[in-house]
Amino acid sequence: MRSIRPSFTARRGRSARRRTSPLPLVALAAALTLTVTACESGDADASGEPSASAAAGGEGKITIPDDIKDKLKEHGIDLDNWKDGAWKNWDRDDWLREAKDYINPIIEGLWDPDRMRDAEDPDRGVDDSDLSGDQGVTDPTPQPVDAQAVAPTYHANAPEAGKVFFDSPEGTMVCSATVVQDPANPGKSNMVWTAGHCVHAGKSGGWYRNIAFVP
């Protein structure tokens, strides 16, 4: 099973301070601004007076500061072009021009029984510094609910359930996974469902390598 994933970077320690890039927030704000400026009210009774935020633009429009526009352009985002419909010119080859750098080669015999036995669960411990605390208040104990077991739709041998093995900076890892229905390939699905932290290190890293599903 071939996967296309960018290389990962080493994880930072738990104690490392989290850093959030402002670019996604800036892009979101820009997108919202473009949406607002592109929409005009069709209500005949609507007030003709511009709002305080709109008036700030000088012509009754919400504008984006030039420094933010310049910052986005540094990352290849030209808001003026997108506003005028450049999003319709999406080019597959242009977006995939660097895909070759992230192709994970298939290594025959990589996941032998010994490597699979040595694989460990990825560490997803909770950082105590991220907890705000319950401040002495907890949720009330829920009332018991009478339930009955539902007969499973599968038998003792379930080939659709299995394990995902992968290589991380910390070594070989393993997660639970299952095959799910692929509408594009009915009856012949090779689509596997697993947890996100089993394929990507999150903000502290990148995609894991040598991912393989074993039923």
N, C-alpha and C positions, 0 to 999 in steps of 0.2 A: 504494500500500500504506500504509494508515494505521497509525500506531503511537501508543500512549498511554504517554507517558513524562513524568516530572516534569522540571522545568527543572534545568539543571546549574549548578554553581558553578565558579568559576575554580580551575584546578589549582594546587596548591602546588608550590614548587620541590622539586627532588630532595633538597636538603639539609634540608628541613623535618623536624623530629622527628615521628615517628609518635605519634599519640595514639589510644588505644583506649578507647571508651566502656565503662564498667562495666556499663551496663544489660543488654546481652545475656548477660553472665556471671551477673548477678544473676537474670535471668529463667530461665536454664538451671538454676541452683542451686535456685530456687524450684520449678521443674517437677519436678526430681528428688526434691525433698523431698516434694512432694505425692504423687508416685508411691509413694514409700516408705511414707508414712503411710496411703495408701489400701489397701495390700496387707497382708493378714494371713496368717500362716503356717498352712497346713493340716496340718502334720506333727504328729502326736500326741506324738512323742518329742522335739519341740523343747523347748529349755530355756525355762522360764518366767521366767528372770532377764533383765531388760532389759539391752541393751548400754550401753556407756558413753555413746555418742552419744544413744541413745534416752532414757536416764535424765536427760540434761541438760534434757529438755523438762518434767520435773516429774511427768508422768503416763505415763511409758514411751513417749512419742511424740517424734518429731523436730519441733521448732517453728522457725518462721521469725521472726527478730527483727522487732520492730515497726517499726524504722526502715527496714528493707528493704521491708516491706509498704507503708509510707507512700511510699517512693520509687517503687515500682511503680505505686501508685495515681495518682501525679502524671502518669504516662504512660498512664493509662487501663486499667491492669491490676489488677483486684480479685481477688486469689487466692482469697478466700473464696467469691466467686460462681462462679469457674471450678471450684473443688473440688466445689461442690454441683451441678454440671452445667450451668452457664451456657454452656459451649461448644456445647451443643446448640441454643442460641438464636441462632446465627450468622445475621445479617441482611445480605443482599446489598446492599440499598439503603443501609444504615448504613455499610458498608465502602467503598462507592463514592460517598459523599456529596461527596468532594472530587476525584473523578476528572475533573470538567470543567476543573480547573485544570491538568491534565497532558495534555490532548488536543493533539496536534501537528497543526496545520492542513495540509491538502494544498495545496501551491503548484505549480500547473501550470507546466511548463517550467522549473522551478528547476534541474534537473540537465541542463544543455545540454552539448554536447561540450567546450566550453572549461573549464567548472567540473570536469568529470570528469578532464580531462587535468591540471589543476592540483592534484588531490587527492593527498595524501601518506599514506604509511603512518603509523599512530599510533606514537609513540615509546614503546617498552617496554624501554628500557635497564635494565640491572641496576645497582642502587645498591651500590657497593663497601662501603659502611658496613654493609650488611645481611649481608655474607658473613663467616662465622666462620673461613674458611680451611681448607685441607685438612691443615694441620699436618704437611706433608711426606709425607703418605700418600695414595696414589691407588689406584683400583681396578685390578686386574690386567687386562691386555689380553685380551679375550674370544677364544675359539677361532673360527676362520672357519667359517661355515655355508654349505654348498652349497645354493643356491636356484635356482629356475627362475621365469622371468617368467610371470605369469598373464595370460591373454588378457583384456583389458578387456571389460566388458559393454556399453560404449557405443561409438559411432562417433566420427569426427573432429569432428563438430558435436555438442556436448553442451550443450543449452539449460538443463539443470538446474544447470550450474556457471556461476558469474559473480562479480560484485563487489558489495559493499555500500558505498554512498557515504553519508557523514553529515557534519554540521557539528559541530565541537568548538570550545572556546574558542580553540584555536590555529589554526583555519581548517578548510578542507575536507579530509576524510580518506577513505581507501579501504581495504577489507579483502577478502579472498577469502571466498566464501560458496557455498552450494549448496542447492538445494531438496531437502527430504526428504519422505518419505511421511507424509501426514496421515491417520490412521485415520478421522477424522471426515469426510474428504472424499476418498475413494479415487479416484485418477485425476485429481483436480482440486486438488491440494495447492497452497497458497500459503504454506506454512511453510518458512522459510529457516533454515539452520543456519550459524552463524558463531561466532567467538571472543567471549568475554564482554567483553574490553577494546575490542571494536569497537562496542559499544552502550552501555557504561557506563564512566565514568572511575574507578570504584573508590571507595575510601574518601576520596579527595581531591576528589571531585566527584559529579556525578549522571549522569542519562541524556543521551545525545547527541540531537541534533535532526535533523529532515529526513532520516531514514534511508530509503534507497531501494535496492532490489535490481535490478541490471541483468544479465540473462543474457549 
